[in-house]
Amino acid sequence: MELNYKLTEEDYIDFNVFHAKHSQAVQKQVKLQRILVPLMYIVLAVLATSFLDVPFLVLFIPLVAVAVLWFLFYPAYFYRLIKRNATKMMREGKNDAVLGEHTMIFTDQGLREISPKGEMSVSWSGIENYGEDDSGFYLYNSGMSALIIPKRELGDSAGVGSFLAGKIK
């Protein structure tokens, strides 16, 4: 099977968000920050009323409100930050090797990706993990990088998905 597609900055950003949402290390940090920061606000309210001549509820209510808002909205903020940072990184230098026209050729032994700056071959055993979301397929060739296949460029994304799922174990 051979796929021809154009990889855009948006595809790269989508991959970064997908990776953050599915990485155990990143999810652990998000949960930790989501809980610890609100706890610090509450502790700050208790300590501040002990040292300052301010009624407890005057500090406690606003800081608890901020803590609740942080807890509710931090994940959305975090993923927007991922998008913004990925966009900045893409605009820092030349990305001809990542973006642009790509051809991916699937064989029984593995796959070959041809990009504007070169060619890469990977055996099926070299694909460590496989991910999929609404915007693309991600064939991880390491813990942090993947070959990106955007779904918008495919006629039969369900067929490609079942093919990849069958090849990657």
TARAMO-V988761 format. One record per run of one state. SS is the DSSP state (helix for helix, strand for strand, loop for the rest). FROM is the first residue (numbers start at 1). TO is the last residue. If there is no record, write none. Layout:
((SS	FROM	TO) (SS	FROM	TO))
This chain:
((loop	1	1) (strand	2	7) (loop	8	8) (helix	9	22) (loop	23	23) (helix	24	51) (loop	52	55) (helix	56	92) (loop	93	99) (strand	100	106) (loop	107	109) (strand	110	115) (loop	116	117) (strand	118	123) (helix	124	126) (loop	127	128) (strand	129	132) (loop	133	135) (strand	136	140) (loop	141	145) (strand	146	150) (helix	151	153) (loop	154	156) (helix	157	167) (loop	168	169))
